[in-house]
């Protein structure tokens, strides 16, 4: 049973996008449009080429930004401000999810490949503000993105996380590999399960899953 599997956990780490809100809201679609436009402007390429690079860098480096930094020396700060300037109108408060997160024993943190200010906007729109002890963005890892292990190590060192007593909730299976290697419980939050040794649990209903841990 999930409750027994998490009885040792004292730190709960949550990804943000498509984890603390349902993928059906398609919030990230807005970000992808802005990413493509930024790539077009920064590199002077047309939309098809920019779309191709956006996807290629995400697959190769973990985020589009990481690829732009490594391949084209793009300044991360203006990029991150621009691509996260979106509408949060599609997000709705989720009081049940809020209650289940609040009931978790120990420390609760958010760690996203987006920025901390963007994460705070999402949390506010979801009615989850004030529930977490800390919110970390890619800027706190020196712009290293998940799934790089060094990115996780930077965040967990900054927060003082003891990984052997921590759990990670994440929609991207790639981003659970390093936490698993570091001794964390891993939960894949997504509509479809992904069969891999580094994933301990899967759920398509985060609120329902957390309820079982009470």
MIMAR-382955 format. One record per residue: x, y, z of N, C-alpha, C, O in turn. Coordinates in steps of 0.05 Angstrom, whole numbers, plus 5000, padded with zeros to 4 digits. Atoms other than C-alpha are relative to their C-alpha. Example, Ala and Ser with C-alpha at 12.3 -4.5 7.8 and 13.67 -1.06 7.14 Angstrom:
<nodes>
501849765000524649105156501850245000503950245013498449764999527349795143498550225014499550445018
</nodes>
This chain:
<nodes>
501749765000500050005000501850255000503950255013498449755002502550714984500850115028503050215031499449874974502050945057502449875013504150025023497750134988507050425081502650074985504750104997497749945016511750575024501250285006503550335000499249734995512151305045500250075030500450305037500049954971512251225121502650135010502650265031497449894992519651425124500550284988502550414995499549755014518852055081499550245017497450265031500349754984520052725114500350254982499950474991499949785019521153155051498649924974499149714963501750055023516253194994500650214978500250454982499149825021518853484928498149974976497649754966501950015022513853674874501050164976501950394979499749855025515053864802497550184998495650165013502249815003510454424778498249934975496049844978501650025025508154394705499049714995500649524995501450265006503153824690500349815023499849575020499950164976504253574761498150125021496449985031501849864981500954084807497650134987496050265000502549945014495854234754499749794978501749684968500550215019492653754704500950084971500650314963499149945027495653704633497850104982498350244963502249925018488753814603499650314999498350414981500249705002489354564619501850114978501350334969498349935022494854584567501450275004501850424985498749754994498255154602502750034986503550244977497449995012504954964574500050064970502050144958500249925029502355064503500750294996502050364976499449725002502755804515503050055002504150224987497149974997509955744538501549914975503450044966498750105024511855334477499850204977501750234961500349795021509055874430502050225005503350314986498149784994513256404466502949904996504650064988497350115005519355944464500750014971502950104963499550005029518755864389500550284990502450324974499649725009518056614379502750105010504150254995497449904990524156744423502349884984504250024978497950125016528356244384500150134973502350174962500049875026526156564319501550275001503150334984498849734998528257254343502949995008504650144997497250014990534657044379501949894979504249974977498250135019537356604323499550084971501150014953500649915027534156934262499249774982500049774959501050235016530756294238497050024997495650175011502849995005523856164211498649825021499949685036501550154980518255834252500449704999500849585021499550295001519155114227502749935012503049735027497450054990526555144243500150045031501349895045500149944972525255464311498649785016499449705037501450224987520154924328501749755002501749615022498250245001525054384308502250035022502749835036497949964980530554684352498949995028500249875046501350014973525854774411499749725009500349655032500450284994524054034409502649855003502949685021497550145000531053804394501650065026502749875038498549934976534154184452498749895025500149815044501450114977528853954500500749705003501349615025499350294999530253224481502949955007503649765021497150044997537853304480501150105027502849985039498849874977539053764539498250025025499150105046501849994978532953714583498150244999495850215007501749765005530254414567501050134974503350104966499349835023530154864506502250205008504150244993498149804991533855384546502949895003504850024995497350124996539654914563501449974973503850024970498950025026540654794489500850274988502950304976499449735010540355534472502550115013504150255001497749904985545455684526502649864990504649994985497650155007550255134505500850034970503150054963499449995029549555194429500250294989501550334969500149735011548355944421500650225021500350465014499349804980550456284486497850205006498350435011502349834994543456554498499950075030500349895047500249914972542656964562497449895012495349945001502450134990537856574606497950185013495550135011501949844984534757134647497850134982495550104989502149885017531157524591498249784987495849824985501650225012528956864559497949905020495649875012501850114980525856614623497750195007495550115011502149804995522157264636498050004977495650014981501849985023519357274565498249754997495849794993501650245006517156544557497949945022495949805017501950054978513556534625497950235003496450235022501949785000509557174610497449914987496949984964502450135011503056794600497550055017497750175038502549984985495756784622499749745017500249525008500550224982493956344682497049965003496149825022502950014998486456404669498949724999496749675010501050285002485755664652500349845025499049635028499650144975488055454721497850065020496950285022502149964980482855344775501149915027502749725029499250094973483755284851499149715004497049634995500650284993483954574877500249975030502349895040499950014971482054584951500649725011501849705032499450274990482353824957503049944998504149835017497150045003489453794930501450165021503350065033498849844980491254364976499949875028501949875042500350134974488553995036501849765003502949715024498450244999492253355019503050075001504549935015497249914998498853725009500650105028502750045039499749894973497954095074500249785021501649825042500050214981496853435110502649835000503049665018497650165002503553145088501950075024502450315029498249954977508353075148502850084990503949944973497349925007514953435142500150244982498350404981499449775017517853925092498949954972499149734961501150015027514454075026501250214982501250454989498749805017518054404968499149954971498349734963500550015029516854554894502750044986504250224994497649975016522454464844499349974971498449764962500849995028521254664772502350084981504150224990498149905020525254764708499250284990500650404975500849725004521355414703501450185021503350095034498949824980522856014747498350005025496049925025501549994974520856104820497750204998495550145008502349815002516656734804497749884983495449924990502150135016512956344750498649795017496149775016501250204983511855774799498150125020495950025025501749874980508956254850497450094987495350085000502549935015503956504797498249764996495849784999501650245004501755794783498849915026496449855028501050084973501155624857497750185009495750085020502149824993497056244868497449944985495249944997502450065016492256074811498749745008496349705004501150274992491455364838499150005029498149795039500749994972490155594909501949845017501149735038498050164985496555264933502250185013504150085023498149824988500255884957500249965030498149915043499750024972503155845026500249715011500549685035500050284991503155075028502849895001503349695013497350115004510554985011502050165016501950405019497949874984516655125053502050154983503350334992498249865018520655324992499149944971497949734965500550035028519955414917502550064985503750284987497549975015525955304872499549984970498049824960500150005029526755464799502749924988504649885003497550085014532055304747502250205007504650135006497949814993535655944768501549935025503850005029498750084975537155644836502049774995503649715013498150215007540955074801502150114981503449954967498149885019545355564762499249954971500949944954501250045026540755454702500549724989499949664966499950285007542454714700497149895002495849935022502850104998535854354684499949715009501849565007500750284999532753704706500049904971499050054954499550224982534153144688502949975009503749765020497150034992541653294701500249965030499050105046499750064972543652994767501250245015500450295038498749774986547953604783497950225007498250365027502249814994541554034780498649925026498150085043501350104976538153594832501850045024500950125046498149974978544453594875500250285010500450345034499849714992544754354874497650085016497950215037502449924986537554434895499849865028499149995048500350154975537653884948502150095021501650085045498049894982544154164977499150275011499450325035501049744992541154854979497849985021497850145040502250034982535054605015500749835024499249835044499350194978538554095059498449755000497949635021501750245003534453515032501749755006503949724994498850264997536352825058498449814981496149744986501450135021534652434996498949725008496949634997501050264992533851765031497350015015496049815018502649974986527852045068498350214985496850364997501549815017524852435009498649864978499349634970501550105023519952324953499750214979499650454985500149825023519552634884497549934983497149704975502450025016513052754845500650154974501250394975499049885025514252894771498549884976497949644976501450105023510652844704501849894978501049724962498250095020516852724661501749775011503249805030498650234989519652024671503150045001504449935019497149965000526752264654500950135026503150085035499249854977526652714714499749855027500149965048500150174977525652134762502449825002502849685023497650184999532051764744502050085021502749925038498149914980536752184785499049985029500449885046501150034973532152224846500049705009500649655033500050284993531551464844502949915007503349775027497250074995539151394841500950115027502850005039499249874975539651854901498549905024498850005046501350134978535151414943497250105006496150035027502649894995528551784936497849814991498249654973502450135011521651484928499150174976499250424977500749865024519251664858497149944992496249724993502850025008512151804835499650144973500150384970500549895027510451894761497150105000495249945003502749895001504452364755499350074971500350274960500649965028501552304686497549834992496949645006502350155008495452054648500749714993499149524999499150275008499351444622502449925016504250075021497850104985503951004662502549964982502249914958497550045015511250934641501549785016502349825039498750234987514450264657503050035000504350014979497149974997521450364684500849935028499249985047499150084973525550104742500350235019500250205043499649784982526750804768497450145009497550345023502649894991519250944778498749805019498149575012501250174980516350664841496949994999495749785002502949985000509150904834499250184976500750354967501349835021504651204780497250075009495849925021502749914995498351614788499150204978500750364969501149795017493852004742498250195016496750355005501649834982490552334802501750065025501649915045498249934978495552684848498550035026499349935047501549954976490252904898499149735012499349695037500950264990487452194904502349835011502049695031497650144991494451904911500850105028501449945046499249884975496252384967498149935023498849905046502050074980489752225003500549735012500049695036499450274990491951505009502349995019502749805033497749994983498151725046499450105028501150105046500749884974494352035104499549795021498849855044
</nodes>
